Each structure stands twice: as structure tokens, then as C-alpha cells.
Amino acid sequence: MKAVVYQEPYKVTVENMPDPTIEASTDAIVRITKTNICGSDLHMYEGRIPAEPGFIFGHENQGIVEKVGDGCAKVKVGDRVSMPFNIGCGFCFNCERGMTGFCLTTNPDGA
């Protein structure tokens, strides 16, 4: 797959990266069809917040689910999905109450 990789302020490259793999039973692999950069990417690109060379830019994208882990209950192959900046597991106490920005699984230290 191709990725936009940070090198230094105002310099990124497009590089071939290894294809993702399912690492946890709740993982899903999504073929990205649309993406953009947002303010947090721009801050790193301009050097206003630190980023290590090799950091891969990219979030807030859309795509089609190509593979899911055995424990993935809410998403299936072929689904079109949108992946916003704030992510949530969908099953913890906060996610079940609609507070996905405070997900206890993906953000265990809380906001």
C-alpha cells in the first residue's frame, strides 16, 4: 500500500509500505477510497508540533472493509465505512452510551 510519510517540516514522501494484517480479533482492514489531511497533520507538516521522521500521515478517511477479525461484530466485509479522528470500540461503557470520543478501550487513559 502507499502511504504519505513525514520526513521533516515541509517534506513528506509517498512510499510503498507493507500491507496491513489482522493483529487482534476486533481488527478490520479497510481499502481507503477517499482521504484528506486535517489540522493535526498540518501542524506536524509545518513543524509546529513534533513528529518523528517515518511517521505515517493519515486519518479521517473512508473506504471499503476488505477483511475482519473473528471478533469483529459490527462491521463486515464489503461495508463502506468512515473513520473519523475520534475512534471508539463500540462496546465499552462510554461507547454504548454514545460517548465514543471517551472510549475506554482505545483511549484507556481517558480525556
Backbone hydrogen bonds, N-H to C=O, Kabsch-Sander energy under -0.5 kcal/mol:
donor,donor_aa,acceptor,acceptor_aa,energy
3,A,15,E,-2.2
4,V,57,F,-0.5
5,V,3,A,-0.6
5,V,13,T,-3.4
6,Y,55,F,-3.2
7,Q,8,E,-0.5
7,Q,11,K,-2.4
8,E,11,K,-1.7
10,Y,45,Y,-3.3
11,K,8,E,-2.7
13,T,5,V,-2.2
15,E,3,A,-2.6
15,E,13,T,-0.6
17,M,1,M,-3.7
23,E,21,T,-0.5
27,D,24,A,-2.0
29,I,67,K,-3.0
30,V,28,A,-0.5
31,R,64,I,-2.8
32,I,30,V,-0.7
33,T,62,Q,-2.5
34,K,62,Q,-1.7
36,N,59,H,-0.6
42,L,38,C,-2.3
43,H,39,G,-2.8
44,M,40,S,-1.6
45,Y,41,D,-3.0
46,E,42,L,-2.5
47,G,44,M,-1.3
48,R,43,H,-2.2
49,I,43,H,-1.1
54,G,6,Y,-3.2
55,F,52,E,-2.0
57,F,4,V,-2.6
57,F,55,F,-0.6
59,H,36,N,-0.6
60,E,83,M,-0.6
61,N,83,M,-1.2
62,Q,34,K,-2.8
63,G,81,V,-2.2
64,I,31,R,-2.0
65,V,79,D,-2.8
66,E,29,I,-3.2
67,K,29,I,-1.4
69,G,27,D,-2.7
71,G,25,S,-1.6
72,C,25,S,-0.6
72,C,69,G,-1.7
73,A,71,G,-0.9
78,G,65,V,-2.8
79,D,76,K,-2.2
81,V,63,G,-2.6
83,M,61,N,-3.4
87,I,85,F,-0.5
96,E,92,C,-2.6
97,R,93,F,-0.5
97,R,94,N,-1.0
98,G,95,C,-2.1
99,M,94,N,-2.6
100,T,98,G,-0.7
102,F,99,M,-2.0
103,C,100,T,-1.4
107,N,103,C,-1.1
110,G,107,N,-2.4
